[in-house]
Amino acid sequence: MSSFKDKEILLEVKDLRTYFKTDNGILKAVDGVSFVVHEGETVGLVGESGCGKSVTNLSIMRLVPSPPGKIVGGEVIYRGTDIMKLSEKELRGIRGNKISMIFQDPMTSLNPYLRISTQMIETIRLHQDMTKAQARERAITMLKLVGIPSAETRIDCYPHQFSGGMRQRVMIAMALSCNADLLIADEPTTALDVTIQAQILELIKKISAELKTAVILITHDLGVVAGMCDKVCVMYAGRIVESALTDELYSNPAHPYTRGLIASVPKMDGNREERLFSIEGQPPNVIDLPPCCPFHPRCDRTCEVCRHAYPPVKQIGEDHYVACWLNCSEEERQEAMNGGDK
Amino acid sequence: MTKYIIKRLIGMIPTLFIIVTLSFFIVRIAPGGPFDGERALPEAVKRNIEAKYHMDETLLMQYGRYMFDVVRGDLGPSYKYKDYDVNTLIGVSLPNSIVLGSFAMVVALIFGISLGTLAAVKQNTILDYFPMILASFGLSIPLFVFAPLLQQIFCMWLGWFPTTGWFMNNNAPLRTAVLPTIALSFAYYADIARLTRSSMVETLRSDYIRTARAKGMKNSTIVFKHAMKGAMLPVVSYLGPAFAGILTGSIVVEQVFLVPGLGKFFVQSSFNRDYTLIVGVVIVYSAILIIMNFIVDIVYAFLDPRISYK
């Protein structure tokens, strides 16, 4: 798969931190996430439930419900401007216009009280100088593009008159109606049945290629990632533990968690008698996590230092980064052990 | 939709019929009668009176006679207020109650919805606490305390309004309506504001509002265009019974401000065992209630496209 390194950087997330204040303490949902999206690139964000995938992307759009959530640090640089520093008004100019989102549950993501036409036209007219009739034309074009049959009449329907898959198509059409540069798809197929899943993914792939839109795809399905993404970031407990180009990650997983994830995918040609592989234990509670590798209680290759310090991010190949003590030298481990004792 | 409306209208008839029948018999089961006073009437006088009102006939005969009258639109003579029939009593007092009730409901709706929405949008700020504290007062201060308090402040101390009177009678000025309206609307404001706030808070947390934000919509557009319709549904369903209650008058407000409304007949007719008047006001109340609930159902269908009646 070709690298997007020579393309321009579209979005750069630097050391993003989003914390939630809860009664039990500070919940560090996203704790120092950094990654880069190039123009036209599809980046996968993988991890278990609750690892901070969704919050990362809500933070990019500054949509984290606040309170209790708060983006406490980091930068999100879109084409040279830091989204975190924009005014509410400037931010609205980016939301839905330059960066769009589609969500997990298409059944609840569309306003049930408004017609599809109303919802689509308002989005288009919000960001583009169009008359109502032009915006309607544009909306119909987009609906046709995502494969809604007889879009001219269906546009005046209400969301409940569409099936789940159709609603997700509408969401995609709406999200891309202003020619966004970046589409953030937050588990877009989780609530759909399998045949529709494939169609929706195929649609996202086709349209993003057609419109040259970059995509951040949040998912917990490694199969989806393999088919869709140019680059993958594996998240665990609010951090990215490994990131690499997709082929590289599958052939050469470096972090024990990534290896566990890949091994957990059921194989069609495997022995039917064999038990399916699973990673033992539960993801950690990210409230008041001590400084340690959050994965160490579940890791099969733990060593002393894992319990005392978080591993630094190391580059181990072209575009391949991993945060694991296994890839660090003995001196670095020793230093971390001494530092941790102080 | 038209078919549904016609069906509902026809459906009102048996409902009303059952209500009339039940109340006709229940009031007669209660001990005492309209002509029982402190002293027992002479036997002959009592028999004469009973004969005049056909109370010497069997209960079923009386029921049949009464139903026949009701169907013709005649609610019968009042047993207590001699020379008046129930139609007149209700006809004179109900318009006053409806006018006062409508005023109060409009005030309650305007303040309830606007302050409730404000409280939801500005959650956990002073703009949330103030309307909600006001609403708590509205719920917890009884009318018979609140109404005289208003009179003390605005009539006695400030002298802005007359203490009593009603503008639809005796050429009294329009401002006589102000205090009764405020007094009557306060508790309804409290309910509406709290309902609006809680359902608005819930709506603003929903997925489709997040979608609207992600589209880059302005906060005000989100609240009024995207959230308002859904947030109004609980308020609308509350309004059906609330309207029926407020339109048929409140005895406390009527007594304190001397408004000649229907409310006092609710209470007095029961004390007096004024059989025809009791059943009369019950018919009026239930008819209004049924119609209001019917209107609520129709409004619901307009607000929520997922509801369709066949």
Contacts between the chains, C-beta under 8 A, distances in Angstrom:
chain1	res1	chain2	res2	distance
A	61	B	214	6.0
A	63	B	210	6.4
A	63	B	213	5.8
A	63	B	214	6.1
A	65	B	205	7.4
A	67	B	124	8.0
A	91	B	216	7.8
A	92	B	216	4.3
A	92	B	217	7.4
A	92	B	218	6.8
A	93	B	216	6.8
A	94	B	216	7.2
A	95	B	213	7.1
A	95	B	214	5.8
A	95	B	215	6.5
A	95	B	216	3.6
A	96	B	214	6.1
A	96	B	215	3.6
A	96	B	216	3.8
A	96	B	217	7.7
A	97	B	216	5.9
A	100	B	214	7.0
A	100	B	215	7.7
A	101	B	211	7.7
A	101	B	214	4.3
A	103	B	207	6.3
A	103	B	210	7.1
A	103	B	211	6.6
A	105	B	207	6.2
A	108	B	206	6.7
A	108	B	207	4.0
A	108	B	208	6.4
A	109	B	207	4.9
A	109	B	208	5.9
A	109	B	210	7.6
A	109	B	211	4.9
A	110	B	208	5.9
A	110	B	211	6.8
A	111	B	208	4.3
A	111	B	211	7.4
A	111	B	212	7.0
A	111	B	226	5.4
A	112	B	208	7.1
A	112	B	230	7.4
A	112	B	304	7.4
A	112	B	305	7.2
A	112	B	306	6.1
A	113	B	226	7.9
A	113	B	229	4.1
A	113	B	230	5.6
A	113	B	303	7.0
A	113	B	304	6.4
A	113	B	305	6.6
A	114	B	225	7.6
A	114	B	226	7.1
A	114	B	229	7.8
A	115	B	305	8.0
A	122	B	215	7.8
A	122	B	217	7.3
A	122	B	221	7.9
A	122	B	225	7.7
A	123	B	215	4.8
A	123	B	216	7.9
A	126	B	215	6.8
A	126	B	216	5.9
A	126	B	217	6.5
A	127	B	216	6.7
A	158	B	305	4.3
A	158	B	306	7.2
A	160	B	305	7.1
A	160	B	306	4.8
A	171	B	211	7.6
A	174	B	215	7.4
